[in-house]
Amino acid sequence: MPRHPRITGRSRHTVTEADALPAAEISRRAADILAAVEQVVIGQREPLRIALAAILAGGHVLFEDVPGLGKTLAARSLASAMGLPFRRLQCTPDLLPADITGSFVYQPAEGEFVFRPGPVFTGLLLADELNRTAPKTQSALLEAMAEGQVTVEGTSYRLPSPFHVIATANPIEYEGTYALPEAQLDRFLVRLSVGYPQRDHEELILTNRLARRTEVATVDPVTDAAGLAAMQAGVERIHVDADIVRYCVDLAAATRTGHAVEVGASPRGSQALMLVSRALAVIDGRDYVTPDDVKAVAVPALAHRLTLTPAAWAAGTEPASVIAGIVGAVAGPPAVARTVAAS
């Protein structure tokens, strides 16, 4: 019979109410994390803020942009600054689900099969070029991202906690790639685009490379897995005004009636909008959410959840522009009073 090692509770950090950090401390640590990452990742302040907010909200991040813009470096630097164990998975067409989750391997000396954990058993998994691997392998991440566990040969194994996935995708190549299905995209709390750096930022990238005299850029840890779990627990205690909740629902509902949209955002989209805006508010040093927080994360949280009509797709309409139009058309709350975080 196969032997199942005791990994079901490995590196899981149980956080109590007493461990949850106050908003001011979360903001301070978040600022330190961003400052550490920005020492090596230049010109990506806004994508990094939203990526960190998504992780503090307990979610996963998809970076979609052309190669060479520092997506992999950003993921590795965030993992280092947050003190999380890091594994990189280079996705290829011949990658199998077992290459992600792990598999049973026969050990002749012991005369039995032993489970060998895959790269998913880590704190932060970078799935590089996720759209280069087949849908069957892409789906191997679904259970891990949604449930924090994997099932191999009928046995479920809990993943370490915190556990997060940062995936990258190349949107300009179609040869040898597989578009991420809607169910897979919906598991990412946000989808971000890095964009080309400004000229002065690109010059600074080159200057920093000359100064360090090595290709490898390192980031010192600001916290650890237990500290990140305490930050996440503190974010969960932040109060969200009822008007903000209604605003998130209104924005998500508006995506379902747009003439260019065939399938709009589900309630998971409105929830993502609320959770990421709440974490972003804490990063910015506030213990309350404003309509501007919601607007700032609307495109990253909702655009990848839309399915456009064939006519809109053929006309070159972008989901991001649809969301931007909805944000401009849907009225937000007139005012949101400052509310002390729940104790």
N, C-alpha and C positions, 0 to 999 in steps of 0.2 A: 504494500500500500504506500502511496506517496506520503512523505512526511511534510507537515506544514509548520514552518518555523514560527516562533513567537514574534511576529512583526505587526500584528493587528493593531497594537496601540503605540507603535514606535513614534517617539518624538512628538507626542501630542501634548499641547500645553492647555491645561484646564485653567480658565480664568474665572475668578469669582467677582462679585460686585465690588469687593474691597480692592481688587487689583486694577479695576478700570481707572484709567488716567483722566484727570480733568482736562477740559478743553484747552486751557492755556498751556499745559504741558505737552499735549498732543501737537499743538501748533508749533511750539518750540522745537520739538523733535523733528517734525515734518520739515521745518525750515532748515535744520541741520542736515537732514537727508538730502534735500534738494541742493543745498550748497555743496555737499560732498560730491554728488553726481555731476553737478555743473562744472566741477573742476576738470572733468574729462569729456563731458558731453556738452558741446558748445551750441548755443543758439536754439535750444529746444525747451525753453522755459515752460511754455503753455502746455505742450504735450506731456512733459514730465509731471507737471502739477496734476493734470487730469488722470494720468496713469497712476500716480501715487494715491489720488483720491479714490480711484476704482479699487485699488488694493486695500486701502483702509476700510472701504465699504464691503470687503470680503469677496470681490469679484475677480474676473480675468480680463486681460487686455489683448486686443488685436491691433498690431501696427501694420498698416497697409500702405506701402509706398515703394518707389523704385529702389534698386540695390545701391549700396554705398552711402546711405545717408545716416548711418549710425544707429540703426534700430537694434541690432544685436548688442552693440556697445551699451546702449541705453538700458536694455534688459539686464545685462550682466552687472552694470554699475548699480542699478537699483537693488538687485539681489545682494550685492556686497554691502551697500550702505545700510540695508535693513537687517543684515546679519543672517540671511537665510541661506541654507545649503542650496547650491545651484547646479543644475544639470542642463546641458544643451543637447537637443535632439535635432540632427540634421535630416530633414524629411526628404525622401527620395521615392520614386515610383515603386521600387521593390521592397519598401519598408512594410513589415507585417505587424498586425496588432500586438503580437507577443513581444516585438522589439520595443514596445512602449510599456506594456503592463508587466512583462516578465513571463517566465514559463518554468515548467518543471524539467529538471535536468537529471539524468540518471548518474548516480555516484557509484561506480563499481566497488569502491572500497567499503561502502556501507550497504551495498546491495539494495538500494531503494532510490526512488525519485525524490528530489529535494527542490522546493520552489526557490528560484533565483529571481529576486525583485528586479524590475526594469527601471529605466531612468525616471519614471513617473513618481517613484518613491523619493521625493526631495521636497525642499521648501518652495523653490521657484523653478519651474520647468520652462525653458525656452524652446518652443517648437518652431524652428527656423524653416521658413518657406513651407508652411503647412499645406499650401495648395499644390505642392508637388507630389504629395502622397495620395494614394487611392482613397476613395470614400470609406471603404471598409476599415482602413487604418485610421482615418480621421475620426471615425465614430468610436474608436477605442478610447478617445479622450472624453467622450460625452459623459460616461458614468463618473469618471474621475473629477471632471469639472463641476458636475451637478451634485454628486453625492459624497465626494471626498473619499471614494473607495474604488477599487477595481475588483472584478470577479474573474477568476481564472479556474477553469476546470470545476466550476460549481462552487468554489470557495471564495468568499469575499474577504478582502484585505483592506483595512483602514489605512489611509494615507497619513503622512505627518501633518500636523496642524501648527501654524498656518500652512496652507498649500495654495499656490497660485500658478496660473499658466499665463505666460506672455508669448503670443504667437506672432510671427511675421508672415506676410504674404506679398507677392509681387503682382501688382494689378495689370502690368503691361505685357506680360508674356502669356501666351495661350498654348504653345507647343509643349506637350508633356506635363500639363497642369490639370487640376481638377477643381472646379469651382466649389467653394464651401457651401454645403446645403444650408437652407434656412434654419434647420434645427441646430446645426453647429454654430452658425453665426449668432443665434439667439442666446447661446450660452456665454458669449463674451459681453461683459457689462458695458464696455465701450470699444469703439473702433477709432483709431487715431491715424492721422497722416502727419508725417514729420515735415515734409517740404524741403526745398533747397535752402541752404543757409544764405544769409546776407553776406555781402562781400567782406565786411570787416570780421564777421564771424568765421568765414572760411579762411581768412588770413590768420586768425588766431588759432584755428585748428592746425594749420601748418607750422606756426611758430611753436606751439606746445609740443608738437611731434619732434621738432628739432631740439627743443630744450630737454626733453626726457631721454633722448638718445636710445630709445627702444620702442618697438611696436606696441608692446603691452602697456596698457594704461590701467592703473589699479586705483581702487577706492577703499578707504578705510571704513570699517563698520561704525555706524552711529548707534545702533541698537542691536538687539538679537531677536530670535524668534519669539521668546517670551515677552520681550518688550513690545514687539509689533502686535502680539495678541492683546496686550493690555491697551495699546492705542486703539485697536479695533473695537474692544469692549467699551472704551470711552466714547467712541463715535456713536455707538448704539444708544447711548444715554442722552444724546442731544435731542431736544424737543423740536418738532417740526410743526409750524402753525397750520391750522386747518385750511387757511386760505392757500398756503403753498401746496398742500395735498390736492386741493381742488384744481389748482393751476396745472400741476403735473398731469392730472387726469384729463383736463381740457386739451392740453397739447397732444397727448397720446390719442384721444378720441378724434381730434381734428385730422390725424393721419389716415383715419379709416374712411373719411368722406371726400378726400381730395380727388379731383378728376384725373390726376396723373397716377394715382395709387391704386393698384389692384388688391393688395393685401396690406393693411396698416399694422401699426404696432399693437401687440397684445398687452394685457395687463403687466406682463413681465417688463415691457418697455416703460410704462409709467412708473413702475417700482424702481427700475434702474435709474430713471431720471431723478427720483426723490433721494435714493441712497447716495448717488454720486454727488449731487448738489449739497447734501448734508455734510459729506466728508470734505468737499471743497470749502465749505464755509468754515469748518474747523481749521483746515490748513491756513486759511486767511485770517485766523485769529478771532473768529466769532463763534458764539455758542447758539446762534440762530441762523436760519436760512432766509435769504432774500430772493426776490424774483430774478435778480441778476445772476445769482448762482445757478438757478434753473436754466436760464437762457445760455449761460456759458457752457453747459454740458449737454444741451439739447441735441446738437448735431452728433457729437460722439456717442451719445446714448441711444439715439433713435434712428439715425439714417440707415444703419446696416440692418434694421429690422423691417424695412419697407420692401415690398415687391411692386415694381412699377408696371403699368400697363404696357403691352407691346408697342402701342403708338408712342407713348412717352419715351420708352427705351430707344426706339428707332429715331426719335427726334433728338436724342442726345441729352435728355434731361437727367440731371444728377440727383440722387436722393438727398444729398446735403443741401442743394438749393431748394428742394421741396420743404425740408424741415425749416430752413431759414425763412422761407415765405410764411410758413405756419406760425413761427415765433413772432413774426412781424404783424400777423393778422389777429392772433388770439390775445385778448385783453388779459393782462396780469392783475394781481391784487393791487389795490390802490396804495396800500401801506402794510408793512409787517412790523409789528412791535417787537422790541427785543424781549426775549423770554429766557429766563434763567434755566439752564439745563436741568433736567430731572435728576433728583438725587437718588 
